[in-house]
Amino acid sequence: MRVSTRGDYACRALLSLALHADSSGPTSVRDIAERTGLPQPYLEQILLALKGAGLVRSKRGVGGGYVLAKPAIDIRLSDIISAVDGPITLGDFGQPHQDGSCDHEGQCVLLAIWDVAGQHMREHLDAYTLDAIAKAATGQGAWPKTEPHHHH
């Protein structure tokens, strides 16, 4: 289970915009690239995808650049990742009980596990808003932790 590089970069770019949201006006791609340490050409592609998904707005011309299209509290990590990567799933394994997936040594159970894992990842990323992450990044909010495992 992994978040792609594109997904990671998209989240970093929007986090940067969220952290500077109260500064006046749009942020240029160059500034975002400098703050995040990301390569500018790649960042431009990603911002275009985020713009297409309605997560950022762009302003052209002098003093142009990008702003968040809605409040950071209304943008979830899952929204950002889906915008650049498509829906969060665990690959194209098909669904349990379809396409003869159960004809081979009960492998259906594996598909069911991938399904559940994908759902957990989606729910986990749904739980974080850009606002919450910006607060954690600036020490104003709780840091994400791994929960201790409970044995059933």
Secondary structure, DSSP 4 states (H G I P E B T S, - for coil): ----HHHHHHHHHHHHHHHTTTSSS-B-HHHHHHHHT--HHHHHHHHHHHHHTTSEEEE-STT-EEEESS-GGG-BHHHHHHHHH-S--S-S---TTSTTTTTTTTTHHHHHHHHHHHHHHHHHHHT-BHHHHHHHHTTSSPPP-PPPPPP-
